[in-house]
Amino acid sequence: MKMDAVSQRVMKYLTEVEEGAEDILTAKQQIVDLDTRRNRNREALNALKTGMSDSEKVKVCFGNMFIKFPKSMTRQMIQRDQEQLEKEINNIREGLKAKVSCLNEMQGQPELRGYNLSPLSSDEIKAMNILLKR
């Protein structure tokens, strides 16, 4: 049995919507996974704030083995990883906004208002504080 043209269009539409929704769910899961890693790094940085000197060595897990590194070098590696994770999370969040807008458009829903807002930078906050103190 062959599908008629209307059935094929409906099937194509539903497939596109499903793929769009799947992309959104995948991006959200990536954010959760990266955030979990970021929290583990934050815990590690807090653990490194103990009374040890920076020249002492700490054990760091790489894959399935532990390697001793100087405490200062370990802190720098974790901080660089934190910065990279922050960039990746922000990039995924920006892409997520576009994916959600695209899915809403496909479904004929109105554009979400206020969804594309971005937070004020520290300079903008300082300027607002100066203006409000007048």
MODELLER restraints for C-alpha pairs under 7 A, 6 or more apart:
rsr = mdl.restraints
at = mdl.atoms
rsr.add(forms.Gaussian(group=physical.xy_distance, feature=features.Distance(at['CA:17:A'], at['CA:103:A']), mean=6.56, stdev=0.5))
rsr.add(forms.Gaussian(group=physical.xy_distance, feature=features.Distance(at['CA:17:A'], at['CA:106:A']), mean=6.86, stdev=0.5))
rsr.add(forms.Gaussian(group=physical.xy_distance, feature=features.Distance(at['CA:20:A'], at['CA:99:A']), mean=6.99, stdev=0.5))
rsr.add(forms.Gaussian(group=physical.xy_distance, feature=features.Distance(at['CA:20:A'], at['CA:103:A']), mean=5.92, stdev=0.5))
rsr.add(forms.Gaussian(group=physical.xy_distance, feature=features.Distance(at['CA:21:A'], at['CA:103:A']), mean=7.00, stdev=0.5))
rsr.add(forms.Gaussian(group=physical.xy_distance, feature=features.Distance(at['CA:24:A'], at['CA:96:A']), mean=6.36, stdev=0.5))
rsr.add(forms.Gaussian(group=physical.xy_distance, feature=features.Distance(at['CA:24:A'], at['CA:99:A']), mean=6.42, stdev=0.5))
rsr.add(forms.Gaussian(group=physical.xy_distance, feature=features.Distance(at['CA:24:A'], at['CA:100:A']), mean=6.89, stdev=0.5))
rsr.add(forms.Gaussian(group=physical.xy_distance, feature=features.Distance(at['CA:27:A'], at['CA:92:A']), mean=6.50, stdev=0.5))
rsr.add(forms.Gaussian(group=physical.xy_distance, feature=features.Distance(at['CA:27:A'], at['CA:96:A']), mean=6.60, stdev=0.5))
rsr.add(forms.Gaussian(group=physical.xy_distance, feature=features.Distance(at['CA:31:A'], at['CA:89:A']), mean=5.81, stdev=0.5))
rsr.add(forms.Gaussian(group=physical.xy_distance, feature=features.Distance(at['CA:34:A'], at['CA:85:A']), mean=6.51, stdev=0.5))
rsr.add(forms.Gaussian(group=physical.xy_distance, feature=features.Distance(at['CA:34:A'], at['CA:89:A']), mean=6.82, stdev=0.5))
rsr.add(forms.Gaussian(group=physical.xy_distance, feature=features.Distance(at['CA:38:A'], at['CA:82:A']), mean=6.13, stdev=0.5))
rsr.add(forms.Gaussian(group=physical.xy_distance, feature=features.Distance(at['CA:38:A'], at['CA:85:A']), mean=6.63, stdev=0.5))
rsr.add(forms.Gaussian(group=physical.xy_distance, feature=features.Distance(at['CA:41:A'], at['CA:78:A']), mean=6.31, stdev=0.5))
rsr.add(forms.Gaussian(group=physical.xy_distance, feature=features.Distance(at['CA:41:A'], at['CA:82:A']), mean=6.91, stdev=0.5))
rsr.add(forms.Gaussian(group=physical.xy_distance, feature=features.Distance(at['CA:45:A'], at['CA:75:A']), mean=6.48, stdev=0.5))
rsr.add(forms.Gaussian(group=physical.xy_distance, feature=features.Distance(at['CA:54:A'], at['CA:70:A']), mean=6.69, stdev=0.5))
rsr.add(forms.Gaussian(group=physical.xy_distance, feature=features.Distance(at['CA:54:A'], at['CA:71:A']), mean=5.01, stdev=0.5))
rsr.add(forms.Gaussian(group=physical.xy_distance, feature=features.Distance(at['CA:54:A'], at['CA:72:A']), mean=5.09, stdev=0.5))
rsr.add(forms.Gaussian(group=physical.xy_distance, feature=features.Distance(at['CA:55:A'], at['CA:70:A']), mean=5.60, stdev=0.5))
rsr.add(forms.Gaussian(group=physical.xy_distance, feature=features.Distance(at['CA:55:A'], at['CA:71:A']), mean=6.24, stdev=0.5))
rsr.add(forms.Gaussian(group=physical.xy_distance, feature=features.Distance(at['CA:55:A'], at['CA:72:A']), mean=6.94, stdev=0.5))
rsr.add(forms.Gaussian(group=physical.xy_distance, feature=features.Distance(at['CA:56:A'], at['CA:70:A']), mean=5.59, stdev=0.5))
rsr.add(forms.Gaussian(group=physical.xy_distance, feature=features.Distance(at['CA:56:A'], at['CA:71:A']), mean=5.92, stdev=0.5))
rsr.add(forms.Gaussian(group=physical.xy_distance, feature=features.Distance(at['CA:57:A'], at['CA:68:A']), mean=5.72, stdev=0.5))
rsr.add(forms.Gaussian(group=physical.xy_distance, feature=features.Distance(at['CA:57:A'], at['CA:69:A']), mean=5.03, stdev=0.5))
rsr.add(forms.Gaussian(group=physical.xy_distance, feature=features.Distance(at['CA:57:A'], at['CA:70:A']), mean=4.12, stdev=0.5))
rsr.add(forms.Gaussian(group=physical.xy_distance, feature=features.Distance(at['CA:57:A'], at['CA:71:A']), mean=5.39, stdev=0.5))
rsr.add(forms.Gaussian(group=physical.xy_distance, feature=features.Distance(at['CA:58:A'], at['CA:68:A']), mean=5.30, stdev=0.5))
rsr.add(forms.Gaussian(group=physical.xy_distance, feature=features.Distance(at['CA:58:A'], at['CA:69:A']), mean=5.52, stdev=0.5))
rsr.add(forms.Gaussian(group=physical.xy_distance, feature=features.Distance(at['CA:58:A'], at['CA:70:A']), mean=6.16, stdev=0.5))
rsr.add(forms.Gaussian(group=physical.xy_distance, feature=features.Distance(at['CA:58:A'], at['CA:71:A']), mean=5.76, stdev=0.5))
rsr.add(forms.Gaussian(group=physical.xy_distance, feature=features.Distance(at['CA:59:A'], at['CA:66:A']), mean=5.85, stdev=0.5))
rsr.add(forms.Gaussian(group=physical.xy_distance, feature=features.Distance(at['CA:59:A'], at['CA:67:A']), mean=5.39, stdev=0.5))
rsr.add(forms.Gaussian(group=physical.xy_distance, feature=features.Distance(at['CA:59:A'], at['CA:68:A']), mean=4.41, stdev=0.5))
rsr.add(forms.Gaussian(group=physical.xy_distance, feature=features.Distance(at['CA:59:A'], at['CA:69:A']), mean=6.41, stdev=0.5))
rsr.add(forms.Gaussian(group=physical.xy_distance, feature=features.Distance(at['CA:60:A'], at['CA:66:A']), mean=5.29, stdev=0.5))
rsr.add(forms.Gaussian(group=physical.xy_distance, feature=features.Distance(at['CA:60:A'], at['CA:67:A']), mean=5.27, stdev=0.5))
rsr.add(forms.Gaussian(group=physical.xy_distance, feature=features.Distance(at['CA:60:A'], at['CA:68:A']), mean=6.11, stdev=0.5))
rsr.add(forms.Gaussian(group=physical.xy_distance, feature=features.Distance(at['CA:60:A'], at['CA:69:A']), mean=6.93, stdev=0.5))
rsr.add(forms.Gaussian(group=physical.xy_distance, feature=features.Distance(at['CA:61:A'], at['CA:67:A']), mean=6.44, stdev=0.5))
rsr.add(forms.Gaussian(group=physical.xy_distance, feature=features.Distance(at['CA:97:A'], at['CA:116:A']), mean=7.00, stdev=0.5))
rsr.add(forms.Gaussian(group=physical.xy_distance, feature=features.Distance(at['CA:101:A'], at['CA:111:A']), mean=6.47, stdev=0.5))
rsr.add(forms.Gaussian(group=physical.xy_distance, feature=features.Distance(at['CA:104:A'], at['CA:110:A']), mean=6.81, stdev=0.5))
rsr.add(forms.Gaussian(group=physical.xy_distance, feature=features.Distance(at['CA:104:A'], at['CA:111:A']), mean=6.78, stdev=0.5))
